[in-house]
Amino acid sequence: MIQRRLSRGGIARLAGAVLLACSVAACASTDTGKTETASSKAPAGSRGYDRDPYPSTYHRYPGAPTLVRNVTIFDGEGGRIDNGAVLFADGEIVDIGTSVEAPQGATVIDGTGKVLTPGIIDVHSHLGDYPSPSVPALSDGNEATSPVTAEVWAEHSVWPQDPGFSRALVNGGVTTLQILPGSANLFGGRSVVLKNVPARTVQAMKFPGAPYGLKMACGENPKRVYGSRDQAPSTRMGNIAIDRQTWAKAQAYDRKWTKYEEEGGDVPDRDLAMDTLRGVLDGEILVHNHCYRADEMAVVMDMAKEFGYHVTAFHHAVEAYKIADLLKANDTCAAVWADWYGFKMEAYDAIQTNLPLLEKNGACAMIHSDDENGIQRLNQEVAKTLAAGRRAGIDISDAAAWRWLTYNPAKALGIADRTGSLKPGKMADVVLWNGDPFSVYSRPEKVWIDGALLYDMDDPARRPVSDFELGQPGAGDVK
């Protein structure tokens, strides 16, 4: 995890793709004979600047109409169907139930003794910007030059050839993931949501229409990174002071640009960091806040109310169980681990029943990895915390717990209307497990993304290998 890696001096994984954008200013002649660029004046109602200069170019891989029948289904929203069937075609779920007929020419798979689920969604990953191999030349996740670096975008560091992507697909059944900057900064920059497909560019992996995220951090990391360099912040109160000053600046920037877009006139000066924060204030960009302690999460939620934005999710959140009621009241999710704790003081008060207690109290909660190995076994991480909850008398069904892996992360990423559960009309992001997915002895047998079969454990040709791995010994091995 990025916090732990900072403290060990070896932050950890993933690297980059540099994309290209261009803006062209046209010239126009005014009736005074004065020539002005089109960017210096704008009519009322103009957007002012491009909010999406690096658009997704994702196209789903071709698939075939497929029916999986005689299978146990976890639908991702808490439902379970025994001896069920799912039909998907043209990239979408078509039908689900106990009696679903296969259209002529469809591929039919017998799922007897197996479990079918939505593809796993990891809301917190650094694949691509801290890739394997973990060497300094590929360490591109933390722009640790200022406590405020909201201008950087994680996608401009993502290296699509990171072998971790295929490992997450093949070993972990991960079909969608959010790539975040690291947590050295109070404002770390923009995140990006990716479909876990082989591609030459990061734009070809970008989940179409998914909102951007803003990575923020509180607590030990930013005060350690900058305080140790005789810079602010060096305390938790310094963290919040710089946060508040930055949000006040963003509010002024937002007012200026809103007035320009509504009334026209001289174009304001651009500030790329403020563009991102303005997107948050306007509800276009979702805040994902690295935060461990309950008291700090409460402070951040109050700060969000002060400046008129919303915290979508706290990540790591080892003390979330202490404020489940506040999280529920503020419609803020918690992304947590099963049992990572004790590696620094703010991670000291973690408990294994964090997730079950959040569920019991009606808060939105989910598992996350923050690790290139952990992303390959998120199902097992949920199994650990599910068992801990049951030992504590919190009885949560397997099907309900699957929400922590798919639907709730989709909600936190603003894409639950398109993926995260097996419902007609949603993307056919589907995993067939060769047994109980909460068993250490089970693994993905087949993985479909938008209805395309991208992995089949019985077909060596369907084991994605990145260009970086081609020609290396053991590149096709699944480990």
NORQUI-V540313 format. One record per backbone hydrogen bond with DSSP energy under -0.5 kcal/mol. CO is the residue of the C=O (numbers start at 1). NH is the residue of the N-H. Records with the same first field share a line. If there is no record, write none. Layout:
CO: NH, NH
This chain:
1: 5
2: 6
3: 7
4: 8
5: 9, 10
6: 9
13: 131
14: 129, 140
15: 159
17: 19
24: 26
26: 38
28: 30, 36
30: 33
34: 30
36: 28
37: 40, 41
40: 267
42: 265
43: 46
47: 49
65: 107
66: 88
67: 69, 109
68: 86
69: 111
71: 84
72: 116
73: 75, 81
74: 118
75: 422
76: 407
79: 75
81: 73, 84
84: 71
85: 97
86: 68
87: 94, 95
88: 66
89: 92
91: 428
92: 89
93: 425
95: 87
97: 85
103: 106
107: 67
109: 69, 111
111: 114
114: 72
115: 433
116: 74
117: 431
120: 175, 176
121: 123
122: 178
124: 369, 370
125: 180
126: 129, 130
128: 159
129: 14, 140
130: 14
132: 163
133: 135
135: 138
136: 139
138: 131
141: 143, 182
142: 144
143: 145, 146
147: 149, 186, 187
149: 152
152: 190
153: 156
154: 157, 158
158: 160
159: 162
162: 165, 166
163: 167
164: 168
165: 169
166: 170
167: 171, 172
168: 172, 174
169: 173
173: 120, 175
175: 196
176: 122
177: 179, 194
178: 125, 180
179: 192
186: 188, 217
187: 149
189: 215
190: 154
191: 213
192: 179
193: 207
194: 177
195: 197
202: 205, 206
203: 57, 58
205: 195
207: 210
212: 286
213: 191, 215
214: 216, 288
215: 188, 189
216: 290
219: 223
220: 224
221: 225
222: 226
223: 227
224: 228
226: 229, 231
227: 230
233: 227
235: 239
236: 240
237: 241
238: 242
239: 243
240: 244
241: 245
242: 246
243: 247
244: 248
245: 249
246: 250
247: 251
248: 252
249: 253
250: 254
251: 255
252: 256
253: 257
254: 258
255: 259
256: 260
257: 261
258: 262
259: 263
260: 264
261: 45
265: 42
271: 275
272: 276
273: 277
274: 278
275: 279
276: 280
277: 281
278: 282
279: 284, 285
280: 283
286: 214, 288
287: 289, 312, 313
288: 216, 290
289: 291, 315
290: 218
291: 317
292: 319
293: 297
294: 298
295: 299
296: 300
297: 301
298: 302
299: 303
300: 304
301: 305
302: 306
303: 307
304: 308, 309
310: 287, 312
312: 333
313: 289
314: 335
315: 291, 317
316: 337
317: 320
319: 322
320: 323
321: 324
323: 327
324: 328
325: 329
326: 330
327: 332
328: 331
333: 314
334: 336, 366
335: 316
336: 368
339: 341
344: 347
345: 348
347: 342, 350
351: 354
353: 357
354: 358
355: 359
356: 360
357: 361
358: 363
359: 362
363: 365
364: 334
366: 336
371: 375
373: 376
374: 377
375: 378
377: 381
378: 382
379: 383
380: 384
381: 385
382: 386
383: 387
384: 388
385: 389
386: 390
387: 391
388: 392
389: 394
390: 393
393: 395
394: 396
397: 401
398: 402
399: 78
400: 403
401: 404
402: 405, 406
403: 408, 409
404: 367
405: 121
406: 410
407: 411
408: 412
409: 413
410: 415, 416
411: 414
413: 211
415: 418, 419
418: 427
421: 423
423: 426
426: 93
427: 429
428: 430, 451
429: 119
430: 448
431: 117, 433
432: 445, 446
433: 115
436: 439
439: 442
443: 434
445: 457
446: 432
447: 454, 455
448: 430
449: 452
451: 64
452: 449, 454
455: 447
456: 459
459: 462
460: 463
462: 456
466: 469, 470
469: 472
472: 475
474: 477
477: 479
